[in-house]
Amino acid sequence: MGKIKNKLIKQAINASRESYAPYSKYRVGAAILGESGKIYSGCNVENASYGATICAERTAAVKAVSEGETKFIAIAIHGYSELNSSSESEYAFPCGICRQVLNEFCDPTLLVLLVSTENDYLERSLGELLPDGFGPANLNNKL
């Protein structure tokens, strides 16, 4: 999975550069790996009405679902602030809504790569980021 991780990371970094973030100045890119082996990327797209803003993770997932992919293996997320002149590493953790959307389609073992640079990233599982998540798997077990 090493080459795939590198590819996901690079695509997430590239996607963050396409971000539309005129309000927060915080650019985020994501790349999600479908079970088919295809990678879908997305970036955050802000709106003057903040509630209409969409995060990079959801952009990538919705793009994949709209093309028929509904099972995922891994996602890489890269974010940076245009206002941060420091060279300190930043990791862009997915917001609660993005965690819930990922939980809709992914197993708790989904690999989440939180990327600062190509060589500096954290690895987490979706289950670590959303413990006791509620979603389709929970519903099926209770019906």
N, CA, C and O atoms as CSV, one atom per row, in Angstrom:
chain,resi,resn,atom,element,x,y,z
A,1,MET,N,N,0.824,-1.201,0.000
A,1,MET,CA,C,0.000,0.000,0.000
A,1,MET,C,C,0.863,1.258,0.000
A,1,MET,O,O,0.330,2.364,-0.094
A,2,GLY,N,N,2.166,1.118,0.102
A,2,GLY,CA,C,3.067,2.269,0.147
A,2,GLY,C,C,2.948,3.190,-1.049
A,2,GLY,O,O,2.881,4.409,-0.890
A,3,LYS,N,N,2.920,2.618,-2.254
A,3,LYS,CA,C,2.813,3.447,-3.463
A,3,LYS,C,C,1.451,4.125,-3.537
A,3,LYS,O,O,1.338,5.273,-3.966
A,4,ILE,N,N,0.431,3.409,-3.120
A,4,ILE,CA,C,-0.919,3.974,-3.124
A,4,ILE,C,C,-1.000,5.131,-2.127
A,4,ILE,O,O,-1.580,6.172,-2.436
A,5,LYS,N,N,-0.422,4.958,-0.934
A,5,LYS,CA,C,-0.417,6.044,0.057
A,5,LYS,C,C,0.240,7.285,-0.530
A,5,LYS,O,O,-0.289,8.390,-0.412
A,6,ASN,N,N,1.398,7.100,-1.165
A,6,ASN,CA,C,2.109,8.232,-1.762
A,6,ASN,C,C,1.254,8.926,-2.818
A,6,ASN,O,O,1.224,10.155,-2.892
A,7,LYS,N,N,0.568,8.141,-3.624
A,7,LYS,CA,C,-0.287,8.702,-4.675
A,7,LYS,C,C,-1.457,9.480,-4.055
A,7,LYS,O,O,-1.785,10.578,-4.504
A,8,LEU,N,N,-2.077,8.907,-3.027
A,8,LEU,CA,C,-3.174,9.592,-2.338
A,8,LEU,C,C,-2.699,10.914,-1.742
A,8,LEU,O,O,-3.357,11.945,-1.885
A,9,ILE,N,N,-1.565,10.870,-1.081
A,9,ILE,CA,C,-1.007,12.062,-0.443
A,9,ILE,C,C,-0.745,13.153,-1.486
A,9,ILE,O,O,-1.128,14.306,-1.287
A,10,LYS,N,N,-0.097,12.794,-2.588
A,10,LYS,CA,C,0.207,13.775,-3.640
A,10,LYS,C,C,-1.072,14.365,-4.229
A,10,LYS,O,O,-1.144,15.566,-4.488
A,11,GLN,N,N,-2.076,13.520,-4.438
A,11,GLN,CA,C,-3.327,14.024,-5.011
A,11,GLN,C,C,-4.070,14.927,-4.032
A,11,GLN,O,O,-4.706,15.895,-4.449
A,12,ALA,N,N,-3.999,14.625,-2.733
A,12,ALA,CA,C,-4.625,15.494,-1.735
A,12,ALA,C,C,-3.929,16.850,-1.692
A,12,ALA,O,O,-4.590,17.886,-1.618
A,13,ILE,N,N,-2.603,16.847,-1.739
A,13,ILE,CA,C,-1.845,18.104,-1.746
A,13,ILE,C,C,-2.197,18.927,-2.986
A,13,ILE,O,O,-2.441,20.130,-2.893
A,14,ASN,N,N,-2.220,18.273,-4.141
A,14,ASN,CA,C,-2.575,18.976,-5.375
A,14,ASN,C,C,-3.999,19.527,-5.315
A,14,ASN,O,O,-4.250,20.643,-5.769
A,15,ALA,N,N,-4.920,18.760,-4.764
A,15,ALA,CA,C,-6.314,19.205,-4.665
A,15,ALA,C,C,-6.431,20.431,-3.764
A,15,ALA,O,O,-7.247,21.316,-4.027
A,16,SER,N,N,-5.620,20.492,-2.698
A,16,SER,CA,C,-5.696,21.651,-1.793
A,16,SER,C,C,-5.342,22.943,-2.523
A,16,SER,O,O,-5.828,24.012,-2.156
A,17,ARG,N,N,-4.518,22.858,-3.530
A,17,ARG,CA,C,-4.128,24.038,-4.307
A,17,ARG,C,C,-5.288,24.569,-5.160
A,17,ARG,O,O,-5.282,25.731,-5.566
A,18,GLU,N,N,-6.277,23.715,-5.428
A,18,GLU,CA,C,-7.446,24.106,-6.222
A,18,GLU,C,C,-8.578,24.655,-5.365
A,18,GLU,O,O,-9.611,25.073,-5.890
A,19,SER,N,N,-8.389,24.656,-4.057
A,19,SER,CA,C,-9.400,25.090,-3.108
A,19,SER,C,C,-9.897,26.501,-3.393
A,19,SER,O,O,-9.143,27.357,-3.854
A,20,TYR,N,N,-11.171,26.729,-3.112
A,20,TYR,CA,C,-11.750,28.068,-3.182
A,20,TYR,C,C,-12.047,28.469,-1.747
A,20,TYR,O,O,-13.076,28.091,-1.187
A,21,ALA,N,N,-11.142,29.235,-1.155
A,21,ALA,CA,C,-11.249,29.582,0.263
A,21,ALA,C,C,-10.999,31.075,0.505
A,21,ALA,O,O,-10.086,31.436,1.247
A,22,PRO,N,N,-11.807,31.944,-0.117
A,22,PRO,CA,C,-11.565,33.379,0.035
A,22,PRO,C,C,-11.903,33.924,1.418
A,22,PRO,O,O,-11.456,35.018,1.764
A,23,TYR,N,N,-12.672,33.200,2.214
A,23,TYR,CA,C,-13.112,33.697,3.518
A,23,TYR,C,C,-12.209,33.209,4.648
A,23,TYR,O,O,-11.715,34.015,5.437
A,24,SER,N,N,-11.994,31.914,4.732
A,24,SER,CA,C,-11.167,31.372,5.815
A,24,SER,C,C,-9.682,31.406,5.484
A,24,SER,O,O,-8.844,31.420,6.386
A,25,LYS,N,N,-9.354,31.420,4.207
A,25,LYS,CA,C,-7.956,31.327,3.748
A,25,LYS,C,C,-7.335,29.993,4.156
A,25,LYS,O,O,-6.112,29.854,4.197
A,26,TYR,N,N,-8.187,29.014,4.457
A,26,TYR,CA,C,-7.707,27.679,4.839
A,26,TYR,C,C,-8.060,26.714,3.712
A,26,TYR,O,O,-9.229,26.391,3.502
A,27,ARG,N,N,-7.047,26.261,2.995
A,27,ARG,CA,C,-7.224,25.407,1.823
A,27,ARG,C,C,-7.104,23.936,2.226
A,27,ARG,O,O,-6.185,23.547,2.947
A,28,VAL,N,N,-8.040,23.139,1.751
A,28,VAL,CA,C,-8.035,21.705,2.065
A,28,VAL,C,C,-8.251,20.917,0.787
A,28,VAL,O,O,-9.065,21.282,-0.061
A,29,GLY,N,N,-7.502,19.825,0.667
A,29,GLY,CA,C,-7.671,18.895,-0.437
A,29,GLY,C,C,-7.782,17.492,0.119
A,29,GLY,O,O,-7.206,17.180,1.161
A,30,ALA,N,N,-8.519,16.650,-0.574
A,30,ALA,CA,C,-8.673,15.249,-0.156
A,30,ALA,C,C,-8.611,14.356,-1.379
A,30,ALA,O,O,-8.972,14.757,-2.485
A,31,ALA,N,N,-8.150,13.148,-1.158
A,31,ALA,CA,C,-8.139,12.118,-2.203
A,31,ALA,C,C,-8.599,10.828,-1.542
A,31,ALA,O,O,-8.024,10.382,-0.549
A,32,ILE,N,N,-9.645,10.238,-2.108
A,32,ILE,CA,C,-10.225,9.023,-1.519
A,32,ILE,C,C,-10.050,7.866,-2.494
A,32,ILE,O,O,-10.282,8.005,-3.695
A,33,LEU,N,N,-9.639,6.726,-1.957
A,33,LEU,CA,C,-9.387,5.521,-2.747
A,33,LEU,C,C,-10.598,4.612,-2.687
A,33,LEU,O,O,-10.978,4.129,-1.620
A,34,GLY,N,N,-11.199,4.386,-3.845
A,34,GLY,CA,C,-12.333,3.478,-3.922
A,34,GLY,C,C,-11.879,2.030,-3.949
A,34,GLY,O,O,-10.727,1.725,-4.257
A,35,GLU,N,N,-12.809,1.146,-3.619
A,35,GLU,CA,C,-12.519,-0.289,-3.640
A,35,GLU,C,C,-12.093,-0.741,-5.035
A,35,GLU,O,O,-11.372,-1.729,-5.169
A,36,SER,N,N,-12.530,-0.028,-6.072
A,36,SER,CA,C,-12.186,-0.357,-7.458
A,36,SER,C,C,-10.730,-0.036,-7.783
A,36,SER,O,O,-10.210,-0.483,-8.805
A,37,GLY,N,N,-10.061,0.745,-6.911
A,37,GLY,CA,C,-8.689,1.168,-7.170
A,37,GLY,C,C,-8.610,2.584,-7.720
A,37,GLY,O,O,-7.519,3.141,-7.836
A,38,LYS,N,N,-9.747,3.171,-8.058
A,38,LYS,CA,C,-9.772,4.536,-8.590
A,38,LYS,C,C,-9.691,5.539,-7.445
A,38,LYS,O,O,-10.247,5.322,-6.368
A,39,ILE,N,N,-8.990,6.639,-7.695
A,39,ILE,CA,C,-8.852,7.718,-6.717
A,39,ILE,C,C,-9.677,8.917,-7.183
A,39,ILE,O,O,-9.626,9.316,-8.346
A,40,TYR,N,N,-10.428,9.472,-6.255
A,40,TYR,CA,C,-11.248,10.655,-6.505
A,40,TYR,C,C,-10.736,11.770,-5.606
A,40,TYR,O,O,-10.541,11.560,-4.409
A,41,SER,N,N,-10.516,12.948,-6.167
A,41,SER,CA,C,-10.017,14.049,-5.349
A,41,SER,C,C,-11.070,15.141,-5.256
A,41,SER,O,O,-12.004,15.207,-6.056
A,42,GLY,N,N,-10.891,15.995,-4.257
A,42,GLY,CA,C,-11.791,17.122,-4.066
A,42,GLY,C,C,-11.133,18.171,-3.201
A,42,GLY,O,O,-10.146,17.901,-2.517
A,43,CYS,N,N,-11.689,19.371,-3.234
A,43,CYS,CA,C,-11.184,20.462,-2.413
A,43,CYS,C,C,-12.351,21.147,-1.719
A,43,CYS,O,O,-13.511,20.940,-2.074
A,44,ASN,N,N,-12.026,21.966,-0.723
A,44,ASN,CA,C,-13.091,22.724,-0.079
A,44,ASN,C,C,-13.508,23.877,-0.987
A,44,ASN,O,O,-12.681,24.492,-1.660
A,45,VAL,N,N,-14.803,24.152,-0.987
A,45,VAL,CA,C,-15.363,25.235,-1.791
A,45,VAL,C,C,-16.227,26.062,-0.839
A,45,VAL,O,O,-17.313,25.644,-0.438
A,46,GLU,N,N,-15.718,27.245,-0.489
A,46,GLU,CA,C,-16.434,28.102,0.454
A,46,GLU,C,C,-17.499,28.930,-0.245
A,46,GLU,O,O,-17.510,29.069,-1.468
A,47,ASN,N,N,-18.394,29.474,0.569
A,47,ASN,CA,C,-19.480,30.298,0.084
A,47,ASN,C,C,-19.683,31.419,1.100
A,47,ASN,O,O,-19.460,31.216,2.294
A,48,ALA,N,N,-20.099,32.592,0.645
A,48,ALA,CA,C,-20.343,33.711,1.555
A,48,ALA,C,C,-21.352,33.326,2.635
A,48,ALA,O,O,-21.290,33.823,3.760
A,49,SER,N,N,-22.276,32.441,2.285
A,49,SER,CA,C,-23.188,31.868,3.271
A,49,SER,C,C,-22.495,30.612,3.781
A,49,SER,O,O,-22.576,29.562,3.143
A,50,TYR,N,N,-21.817,30.702,4.919
A,50,TYR,CA,C,-20.939,29.628,5.383
A,50,TYR,C,C,-21.593,28.249,5.369
A,50,TYR,O,O,-20.911,27.256,5.120
A,51,GLY,N,N,-22.881,28.165,5.627
A,51,GLY,CA,C,-23.569,26.875,5.635
A,51,GLY,C,C,-23.561,26.187,4.282
A,51,GLY,O,O,-23.756,24.974,4.201
A,52,ALA,N,N,-23.338,26.949,3.215
A,52,ALA,CA,C,-23.305,26.369,1.870
A,52,ALA,C,C,-21.905,25.900,1.468
A,52,ALA,O,O,-21.709,25.392,0.364
A,53,THR,N,N,-20.946,26.071,2.358
A,53,THR,CA,C,-19.578,25.626,2.105
A,53,THR,C,C,-19.536,24.098,2.128
A,53,THR,O,O,-20.246,23.465,2.909
A,54,ILE,N,N,-18.703,23.511,1.270
A,54,ILE,CA,C,-18.516,22.055,1.288
A,54,ILE,C,C,-17.040,21.747,1.505
A,54,ILE,O,O,-16.162,22.372,0.912
A,55,CYS,N,N,-16.796,20.785,2.354
A,55,CYS,CA,C,-15.423,20.387,2.690
A,55,CYS,C,C,-14.825,19.492,1.602
A,55,CYS,O,O,-15.545,18.887,0.808
A,56,ALA,N,N,-13.517,19.425,1.587
A,56,ALA,CA,C,-12.797,18.617,0.602
A,56,ALA,C,C,-13.149,17.136,0.690
A,56,ALA,O,O,-13.305,16.465,-0.330
A,57,GLU,N,N,-13.273,16.631,1.915
A,57,GLU,CA,C,-13.554,15.211,2.104
A,57,GLU,C,C,-14.908,14.840,1.497
A,57,GLU,O,O,-15.043,13.815,0.829
A,58,ARG,N,N,-15.910,15.694,1.743
A,58,ARG,CA,C,-17.235,15.433,1.187
A,58,ARG,C,C,-17.244,15.616,-0.326
A,58,ARG,O,O,-17.923,14.872,-1.035
A,59,THR,N,N,-16.499,16.596,-0.825
A,59,THR,CA,C,-16.411,16.785,-2.273
A,59,THR,C,C,-15.881,15.511,-2.933
A,59,THR,O,O,-16.445,15.038,-3.920
A,60,ALA,N,N,-14.802,14.962,-2.389
A,60,ALA,CA,C,-14.208,13.742,-2.960
A,60,ALA,C,C,-15.172,12.563,-2.851
A,60,ALA,O,O,-15.346,11.815,-3.812
A,61,ALA,N,N,-15.795,12.394,-1.695
A,61,ALA,CA,C,-16.716,11.261,-1.502
A,61,ALA,C,C,-17.947,11.382,-2.392
A,61,ALA,O,O,-18.373,10.396,-2.995
A,62,VAL,N,N,-18.515,12.567,-2.480
A,62,VAL,CA,C,-19.708,12.767,-3.306
A,62,VAL,C,C,-19.371,12.583,-4.785
A,62,VAL,O,O,-20.163,12.027,-5.545
A,63,LYS,N,N,-18.208,13.047,-5.179
A,63,LYS,CA,C,-17.751,12.849,-6.559
A,63,LYS,C,C,-17.684,11.343,-6.873
A,63,LYS,O,O,-18.139,10.894,-7.925
A,64,ALA,N,N,-17.113,10.589,-5.948
A,64,ALA,CA,C,-17.003,9.135,-6.143
A,64,ALA,C,C,-18.376,8.483,-6.203
A,64,ALA,O,O,-18.645,7.678,-7.095
A,65,VAL,N,N,-19.239,8.825,-5.261
A,65,VAL,CA,C,-20.572,8.226,-5.223
A,65,VAL,C,C,-21.340,8.576,-6.506
A,65,VAL,O,O,-22.066,7.739,-7.043
A,66,SER,N,N,-21.179,9.805,-6.994
A,66,SER,CA,C,-21.881,10.211,-8.213
A,66,SER,C,C,-21.397,9.444,-9.434
A,66,SER,O,O,-22.061,9.432,-10.470
A,67,GLU,N,N,-20.233,8.802,-9.311
A,67,GLU,CA,C,-19.702,7.988,-10.402
A,67,GLU,C,C,-19.862,6.490,-10.110
A,67,GLU,O,O,-19.286,5.655,-10.806
A,68,GLY,N,N,-20.646,6.155,-9.080
A,68,GLY,CA,C,-20.971,4.761,-8.800
A,68,GLY,C,C,-20.108,4.058,-7.782
A,68,GLY,O,O,-20.324,2.877,-7.510
A,69,GLU,N,N,-19.134,4.745,-7.207
A,69,GLU,CA,C,-18.240,4.128,-6.209
A,69,GLU,C,C,-18.797,4.401,-4.815
A,69,GLU,O,O,-18.989,5.558,-4.441
A,70,THR,N,N,-19.057,3.352,-4.049
A,70,THR,CA,C,-19.626,3.547,-2.710
A,70,THR,C,C,-18.864,2.831,-1.603
A,70,THR,O,O,-19.286,2.850,-0.447
A,71,LYS,N,N,-17.752,2.205,-1.945
A,71,LYS,CA,C,-16.933,1.531,-0.928
A,71,LYS,C,C,-15.516,2.065,-1.045
A,71,LYS,O,O,-14.955,2.171,-2.135
A,72,PHE,N,N,-14.949,2.400,0.117
A,72,PHE,CA,C,-13.653,3.068,0.133
A,72,PHE,C,C,-12.663,2.379,1.060
A,72,PHE,O,O,-13.037,1.738,2.042
A,73,ILE,N,N,-11.385,2.531,0.717
A,73,ILE,CA,C,-10.304,1.883,1.451
A,73,ILE,C,C,-9.499,2.885,2.273
A,73,ILE,O,O,-9.091,2.588,3.396
A,74,ALA,N,N,-9.273,4.075,1.712
A,74,ALA,CA,C,-8.421,5.062,2.377
A,74,ALA,C,C,-8.746,6.461,1.871
A,74,ALA,O,O,-9.281,6.638,0.776
A,75,ILE,N,N,-8.411,7.447,2.692
A,75,ILE,CA,C,-8.540,8.849,2.297
A,75,ILE,C,C,-7.345,9.616,2.843
A,75,ILE,O,O,-6.907,9.381,3.969
A,76,ALA,N,N,-6.821,10.534,2.040
A,76,ALA,CA,C,-5.757,11.438,2.475
A,76,ALA,C,C,-6.332,12.846,2.497
A,76,ALA,O,O,-7.086,13.234,1.605
A,77,ILE,N,N,-5.969,13.608,3.525
A,77,ILE,CA,C,-6.481,14.965,3.691
A,77,ILE,C,C,-5.299,15.893,3.959
A,77,ILE,O,O,-4.486,15.648,4.850
A,78,HIS,N,N,-5.220,16.957,3.172
A,78,HIS,CA,C,-4.142,17.940,3.334
A,78,HIS,C,C,-4.760,19.325,3.480
A,78,HIS,O,O,-5.648,19.697,2.713
A,79,GLY,N,N,-4.291,20.086,4.462
A,79,GLY,CA,C,-4.788,21.437,4.635
A,79,GLY,C,C,-3.683,22.386,5.041
A,79,GLY,O,O,-2.708,22.000,5.686
A,80,TYR,N,N,-3.857,23.635,4.649
A,80,TYR,CA,C,-2.899,24.656,5.078
A,80,TYR,C,C,-3.568,26.019,5.066
A,80,TYR,O,O,-4.488,26.277,4.289
A,81,SER,N,N,-3.091,26.875,5.937
A,81,SER,CA,C,-3.597,28.230,6.029
A,81,SER,C,C,-2.719,29.166,5.211
A,81,SER,O,O,-1.495,29.147,5.335
A,82,GLU,N,N,-3.338,29.967,4.391
A,82,GLU,CA,C,-2.591,30.978,3.637
A,82,GLU,C,C,-2.037,32.044,4.584
A,82,GLU,O,O,-1.112,32.776,4.231
A,83,LEU,N,N,-2.600,32.125,5.771
A,83,LEU,CA,C,-2.199,33.149,6.735
A,83,LEU,C,C,-1.042,32.705,7.624
A,83,LEU,O,O,-0.463,33.529,8.331
A,84,ASN,N,N,-0.694,31.422,7.602
A,84,ASN,CA,C,0.355,30.877,8.459
A,84,ASN,C,C,1.704,30.985,7.762
A,84,ASN,O,O,1.973,30.266,6.800
A,85,SER,N,N,2.539,31.876,8.245
A,85,SER,CA,C,3.866,32.025,7.651
A,85,SER,C,C,4.886,31.116,8.333
A,85,SER,O,O,6.047,31.062,7.928
A,86,SER,N,N,4.446,30.405,9.366
A,86,SER,CA,C,5.318,29.508,10.115
A,86,SER,C,C,5.577,28.240,9.299
A,86,SER,O,O,4.779,27.877,8.435
A,87,SER,N,N,6.669,27.590,9.574
A,87,SER,CA,C,6.967,26.331,8.891
A,87,SER,C,C,6.504,25.129,9.716
A,87,SER,O,O,6.818,23.987,9.382
A,88,GLU,N,N,5.757,25.388,10.793
A,88,GLU,CA,C,5.258,24.298,11.630
A,88,GLU,C,C,4.269,23.434,10.854
A,88,GLU,O,O,3.519,23.924,10.010
A,89,SER,N,N,4.284,22.148,11.156
A,89,SER,CA,C,3.363,21.223,10.510
A,89,SER,C,C,1.938,21.441,10.992
A,89,SER,O,O,1.697,21.750,12.159
A,90,GLU,N,N,1.011,21.274,10.075
A,90,GLU,CA,C,-0.415,21.318,10.395
A,90,GLU,C,C,-1.040,20.038,9.877
A,90,GLU,O,O,-0.662,19.546,8.814
A,91,TYR,N,N,-1.966,19.511,10.597
A,91,TYR,CA,C,-2.718,18.355,10.134
A,91,TYR,C,C,-4.177,18.774,10.060
A,91,TYR,O,O,-4.717,19.325,11.019
A,92,ALA,N,N,-4.804,18.519,8.949
A,92,ALA,CA,C,-6.207,18.883,8.765
A,92,ALA,C,C,-7.077,17.676,9.114
A,92,ALA,O,O,-7.195,16.732,8.333
A,93,PHE,N,N,-7.678,17.725,10.294
A,93,PHE,CA,C,-8.580,16.659,10.714
A,93,PHE,C,C,-9.961,16.916,10.108
A,93,PHE,O,O,-10.383,18.069,10.016
A,94,PRO,N,N,-10.659,15.880,9.699
A,94,PRO,CA,C,-11.996,16.099,9.132
A,94,PRO,C,C,-12.976,16.589,10.196
A,94,PRO,O,O,-12.906,16.192,11.360
A,95,CYS,N,N,-13.889,17.458,9.770
A,95,CYS,CA,C,-14.906,17.963,10.696
A,95,CYS,C,C,-15.907,16.846,11.011
A,95,CYS,O,O,-15.854,15.772,10.412
A,96,GLY,N,N,-16.798,17.101,11.935
A,96,GLY,CA,C,-17.790,16.102,12.342
A,96,GLY,C,C,-18.705,15.669,11.211
A,96,GLY,O,O,-19.029,14.487,11.093
A,97,ILE,N,N,-19.128,16.620,10.372
A,97,ILE,CA,C,-20.011,16.264,9.254
A,97,ILE,C,C,-19.275,15.342,8.288
A,97,ILE,O,O,-19.846,14.359,7.814
A,98,CYS,N,N,-18.029,15.645,7.997
A,98,CYS,CA,C,-17.256,14.789,7.081
A,98,CYS,C,C,-17.047,13.400,7.666
A,98,CYS,O,O,-17.116,12.404,6.946
A,99,ARG,N,N,-16.794,13.330,8.955
A,99,ARG,CA,C,-16.635,12.022,9.602
A,99,ARG,C,C,-17.921,11.220,9.462
A,99,ARG,O,O,-17.883,10.021,9.186
A,100,GLN,N,N,-19.058,11.880,9.651
A,100,GLN,CA,C,-20.339,11.186,9.538
A,100,GLN,C,C,-20.607,10.740,8.096
A,100,GLN,O,O,-21.096,9.631,7.880
A,101,VAL,N,N,-20.295,11.582,7.112
A,101,VAL,CA,C,-20.487,11.200,5.711
A,101,VAL,C,C,-19.595,10.021,5.362
A,101,VAL,O,O,-20.044,9.089,4.695
A,102,LEU,N,N,-18.348,10.042,5.796
A,102,LEU,CA,C,-17.462,8.900,5.545
A,102,LEU,C,C,-18.023,7.644,6.206
A,102,LEU,O,O,-17.950,6.554,5.638
A,103,ASN,N,N,-18.578,7.795,7.394
A,103,ASN,CA,C,-19.153,6.665,8.123
A,103,ASN,C,C,-20.335,6.048,7.379
A,103,ASN,O,O,-20.644,4.871,7.562
A,104,GLU,N,N,-20.984,6.838,6.549
A,104,GLU,CA,C,-22.116,6.337,5.757
A,104,GLU,C,C,-21.660,5.261,4.762
A,104,GLU,O,O,-22.399,4.322,4.468
A,105,PHE,N,N,-20.444,5.412,4.255
A,105,PHE,CA,C,-19.957,4.538,3.191
A,105,PHE,C,C,-18.774,3.655,3.578
A,105,PHE,O,O,-18.441,2.718,2.853
A,106,CYS,N,N,-18.141,3.943,4.704
A,106,CYS,CA,C,-16.882,3.279,5.021
A,106,CYS,C,C,-16.948,2.466,6.300
A,106,CYS,O,O,-17.689,2.777,7.232
A,107,ASP,N,N,-16.161,1.437,6.308
A,107,ASP,CA,C,-15.948,0.625,7.490
A,107,ASP,C,C,-15.133,1.446,8.497
A,107,ASP,O,O,-14.357,2.308,8.086
A,108,PRO,N,N,-15.289,1.203,9.795
A,108,PRO,CA,C,-14.494,1.934,10.793
A,108,PRO,C,C,-12.977,1.753,10.615
A,108,PRO,O,O,-12.195,2.512,11.187
A,109,THR,N,N,-12.564,0.757,9.830
A,109,THR,CA,C,-11.131,0.542,9.597
A,109,THR,C,C,-10.588,1.404,8.453
A,109,THR,O,O,-9.405,1.313,8.126
A,110,LEU,N,N,-11.432,2.234,7.843
A,110,LEU,CA,C,-10.961,3.112,6.769
A,110,LEU,C,C,-9.685,3.812,7.219
A,110,LEU,O,O,-9.644,4.398,8.301
A,111,LEU,N,N,-8.648,3.754,6.394
A,111,LEU,CA,C,-7.391,4.426,6.687
A,111,LEU,C,C,-7.537,5.909,6.367
A,111,LEU,O,O,-7.902,6.276,5.250
A,112,VAL,N,N,-7.249,6.761,7.354
A,112,VAL,CA,C,-7.306,8.211,7.175
A,112,VAL,C,C,-5.883,8.747,7.330
A,112,VAL,O,O,-5.267,8.604,8.387
A,113,LEU,N,N,-5.372,9.362,6.269
A,113,LEU,CA,C,-4.033,9.946,6.279
A,113,LEU,C,C,-4.181,11.451,6.454
A,113,LEU,O,O,-4.753,12.126,5.598
A,114,LEU,N,N,-3.670,11.974,7.551
A,114,LEU,CA,C,-3.730,13.392,7.862
A,114,LEU,C,C,-2.381,13.977,7.486
A,114,LEU,O,O,-1.388,13.754,8.178
A,115,VAL,N,N,-2.342,14.723,6.396
A,115,VAL,CA,C,-1.097,15.081,5.726
A,115,VAL,C,C,-0.653,16.506,6.015
A,115,VAL,O,O,-1.415,17.456,5.835
A,116,SER,N,N,0.583,16.641,6.463
A,116,SER,CA,C,1.217,17.947,6.564
A,116,SER,C,C,2.082,18.167,5.321
A,116,SER,O,O,1.965,19.188,4.642
A,117,THR,N,N,2.957,17.186,5.031
A,117,THR,CA,C,3.783,17.202,3.823
A,117,THR,C,C,3.808,15.773,3.272
A,117,THR,O,O,3.269,14.852,3.885
A,118,GLU,N,N,4.430,15.607,2.123
A,118,GLU,CA,C,4.507,14.267,1.528
A,118,GLU,C,C,5.139,13.252,2.469
A,118,GLU,O,O,4.804,12.068,2.426
A,119,ASN,N,N,6.050,13.711,3.317
A,119,ASN,CA,C,6.759,12.803,4.219
A,119,ASN,C,C,6.348,12.933,5.677
A,119,ASN,O,O,6.901,12.256,6.543
A,120,ASP,N,N,5.389,13.793,5.950
A,120,ASP,CA,C,4.946,14.034,7.322
A,120,ASP,C,C,3.428,13.898,7.375
A,120,ASP,O,O,2.696,14.797,6.959
A,121,TYR,N,N,2.973,12.774,7.886
A,121,TYR,CA,C,1.536,12.534,7.975
A,121,TYR,C,C,1.235,11.603,9.140
A,121,TYR,O,O,2.087,10.833,9.583
A,122,LEU,N,N,0.015,11.693,9.617
A,122,LEU,CA,C,-0.471,10.817,10.678
A,122,LEU,C,C,-1.420,9.798,10.059
A,122,LEU,O,O,-2.093,10.089,9.070
A,123,GLU,N,N,-1.471,8.617,10.635
A,123,GLU,CA,C,-2.414,7.593,10.205
A,123,GLU,C,C,-3.412,7.335,11.325
A,123,GLU,O,O,-3.029,7.100,12.471
A,124,ARG,N,N,-4.670,7.380,10.988
A,124,ARG,CA,C,-5.746,7.067,11.921
A,124,ARG,C,C,-6.760,6.197,11.189
A,124,ARG,O,O,-6.731,6.092,9.963
A,125,SER,N,N,-7.645,5.582,11.940
A,125,SER,CA,C,-8.774,4.883,11.330
A,125,SER,C,C,-10.002,5.761,11.529
A,125,SER,O,O,-10.032,6.611,12.418
A,126,LEU,N,N,-11.003,5.551,10.700
A,126,LEU,CA,C,-12.247,6.288,10.863
A,126,LEU,C,C,-12.847,6.007,12.237
A,126,LEU,O,O,-13.408,6.902,12.867
A,127,GLY,N,N,-12.730,4.766,12.698
A,127,GLY,CA,C,-13.243,4.404,14.014
A,127,GLY,C,C,-12.579,5.180,15.148
A,127,GLY,O,O,-13.219,5.480,16.156
A,128,GLU,N,N,-11.294,5.505,14.984
A,128,GLU,CA,C,-10.612,6.325,15.995
A,128,GLU,C,C,-11.127,7.764,15.973
A,128,GLU,O,O,-11.244,8.411,17.013
A,129,LEU,N,N,-11.434,8.250,14.768
A,129,LEU,CA,C,-11.898,9.628,14.635
A,129,LEU,C,C,-13.387,9.783,14.944
A,129,LEU,O,O,-13.843,10.874,15.287
A,130,LEU,N,N,-14.144,8.686,14.821
A,130,LEU,CA,C,-15.582,8.721,15.095
A,130,LEU,C,C,-15.960,7.466,15.876
A,130,LEU,O,O,-16.594,6.559,15.337
A,131,PRO,N,N,-15.567,7.419,17.154
A,131,PRO,CA,C,-15.888,6.223,17.946
A,131,PRO,C,C,-17.400,6.082,18.120
A,131,PRO,O,O,-18.112,7.076,18.262
A,132,ASP,N,N,-17.871,4.864,18.106
A,132,ASP,CA,C,-19.293,4.576,18.269
A,132,ASP,C,C,-20.145,5.311,17.238
A,132,ASP,O,O,-21.243,5.776,17.545
A,133,GLY,N,N,-19.629,5.409,16.010
A,133,GLY,CA,C,-20.355,6.095,14.945
A,133,GLY,C,C,-21.691,5.438,14.645
A,133,GLY,O,O,-21.867,4.234,14.833
A,134,PHE,N,N,-22.623,6.244,14.179
A,134,PHE,CA,C,-23.959,5.770,13.830
A,134,PHE,C,C,-24.108,5.825,12.323
A,134,PHE,O,O,-23.871,6.868,11.713
A,135,GLY,N,N,-24.498,4.716,11.717
A,135,GLY,CA,C,-24.653,4.684,10.269
A,135,GLY,C,C,-25.346,3.425,9.815
A,135,GLY,O,O,-25.921,2.700,10.627
A,136,PRO,N,N,-25.300,3.157,8.525
A,136,PRO,CA,C,-25.998,2.009,7.952
A,136,PRO,C,C,-25.661,0.679,8.616
A,136,PRO,O,O,-26.545,-0.156,8.811
A,137,ALA,N,N,-24.394,0.474,8.965
A,137,ALA,CA,C,-24.028,-0.796,9.613
A,137,ALA,C,C,-24.757,-0.944,10.937
A,137,ALA,O,O,-25.210,-2.037,11.278
A,138,ASN,N,N,-24.875,0.150,11.689
A,138,ASN,CA,C,-25.596,0.114,12.959
A,138,ASN,C,C,-27.079,-0.190,12.737
A,138,ASN,O,O,-27.685,-0.954,13.488
A,139,LEU,N,N,-27.648,0.411,11.707
A,139,LEU,CA,C,-29.070,0.201,11.423
A,139,LEU,C,C,-29.334,-1.243,11.039
A,139,LEU,O,O,-30.305,-1.843,11.501
A,140,ASN,N,N,-28.475,-1.806,10.198
A,140,ASN,CA,C,-28.667,-3.193,9.768
A,140,ASN,C,C,-28.570,-4.166,10.923
A,140,ASN,O,O,-29.267,-5.181,10.944
A,141,ASN,N,N,-27.712,-3.865,11.885
A,141,ASN,CA,C,-27.561,-4.746,13.038
A,141,ASN,C,C,-28.747,-4.684,13.992
A,141,ASN,O,O,-28.962,-5.601,14.784
A,142,LYS,N,N,-29.517,-3.600,13.913
A,142,LYS,CA,C,-30.629,-3.429,14.855
A,142,LYS,C,C,-31.967,-3.814,14.252
A,142,LYS,O,O,-32.952,-3.943,14.980
A,143,LEU,N,N,-32.028,-4.001,12.941
A,143,LEU,CA,C,-33.309,-4.330,12.304
A,143,LEU,C,C,-33.585,-5.811,12.307
A,143,LEU,O,O,-34.622,-6.247,11.808
